[in-house]
Amino acid sequence: MFRENVAALIKCQDKYLACFRSDHRTWQNVQGGIEKTDQSPTHAIIRETKEELGVQEKDFKILYQSKFWRRYFFPKEILKRDRFKGNIGQEQLWFLIELNNINSVHLEKSVGEFQKVDLFTIDKFLLTYSEWKRAAFYDFCRELNLLDK
C-alpha cells in the first residue's frame, strides 16, 4: 500500500526553496501525508506549508497542481519506522507554490521538521535531493519544463 502524500516545489524569486531536515540531515521540499481532516489535497498542501515553514497563507500561493500522482518506494530503513507501517512507499500529488519572500519563513514557529532553508537552482536542488525520492521530484520538474532538454 502507498501512503497518500502531497509535495510542493516552492519558487521564491528565480530559485527554489530547499529545506534541510532536522532528523535525517538531507535537503527536501515541503511534503506530508494527507490527513482525514483535510478536505482535499490542496487543503493538505496549504496546511503542510504553513506547519513546516511557519508561514501564513497570505505569504504564498499555489500556481499549479500536477496532472497525476507519482509514486516512490521506501528504502528498508524507512520501512522499519512505526509511522509508515503497512506502507511500501508514498504516492504524491505535487504542487508548484510561489513564496512571496524567503523572510516570511519562520522555522521557530513551525513544527520543527526543518533546521534551515535556502534557495537553490533547480539543478542544485535535484543533486542534493534524497536519491530514493529523486525520480518523483525529477518527473514533476519535467512536467513543468524546468529542466534542460
N, C-alpha and C positions, 0 to 999 in steps of 0.2 A: 504494500500500500504506500502511496505517496502522500505526504503531508502538504495540504494546500497552503500556499505562501504567496506573499506579494513582495516585489522588489522595486527599488527606484534608482534610476540613474539621475543624479541631481546636477543640473547645469547651473553654474554661477559665473557670470561674465562669459569668458570664452573657454573656460575649463570645467572640470567635473569634480564634485565633492567626493573625496575618498575619506573613509572613516577607519581609524586604527582601533581594533578591538582591544578591550581591556583584558580579556581572558586568553585569547589564542595568539596575540601578537601578530595579527595579519591585517591587511587592508581589505576593506569590503565596502559595500554600499548599504544604505538603509534597507532592511528587509525584515519580514516577520510573518508568523503564522496568521491565518485568518481565524478570528475568534467567533464564537457563537453569537456574541453581542454585535458583531459587525454586520451592518445592513447590506454591504456589498464589498467587493474587492477595492473599489475606490475609497470607501469609508475606511477600510483596513489600512491602506497606504497612507491616508491622511493621519490616522491615529499613530501608526508606526513612525512617521516622520516627526510628528510632534513629540512623541515619547523619547525617541532615540537621539534627537538633536536638541531638544529643549526649545524649539521654535514655536511661534504662534502661527495659526493658519493664515493670517494676513501676510506672513513673511514668504510664502511660496505659492505656486500654482501648478496644477497638473497641465502639461502641454500635450501629452499623448499617452494612450494606453495600447500596449502591444496587441497584435491581432490574434495571437494564440498563446497557449500555456507552454512553458518549457520545463523539461524535467532534468534532474541530475540525481545520481545515486550517492548515498553517504559512504565515505570510507569506513573501514571496520572500527576505527577508534571512535567515530561519531555514533555508530550503531549501538555502542555499549551504554550510551547516556540514557538515563531514565526518561527524560522528556521526549525522546524520539522512539521509544519502544513501540514496536509494531510497524514502524515505517522504514522503508528501504531507501527513501530519498525524499526530495521535495519537488512539487510541481508549482512553478512560479508564473504569476502574471506580472509582467514588467510595466513600469510607468516611467515616462520622462517628466521630470519635475524641474521647474525653474525656481531657484532660490534668489530672492532679491539682493541679498548681501551676506557674505560669509560672517559678518559681525552680528547677524541675528541668531547665529548658533550659540547656544548657552548649555554646554555639556554639564555644567554644575546643576542645571535644572532638569536634566534628563534622567533616564532610568539607570545610567551608568554603564551602558554597553560599550561605549567608546571612550578612549583616553584622550584622543585628539582628532582633529580633522585637518585636511589640507586640500589644495586644489591641484589636480593633475591633468595633464593632457590625456586624451583617451588611450593613446598608445602606452603611456607610462602606467596608467591605471590597469590596463589589461595585463601588463607584465608583472605587476605586483599582486594580482588577484589570486586567491586560492585556486590551485590547479584543478581540483576536483569540481569546482563550480564554474570554472572559466568558460566552458563551452556555451553554457546558457547565456552568460553575460556577452560573450563574443557574438552570439547569434542575434541578440537584441540590438547590439551596435550595428550589425549588418542590416537589420530591418530599418534602422534609422539612417542608413547610408553614411555612417560616421567613419568608416574605415577606407583606406586606400584600396583600390581595386587591384 
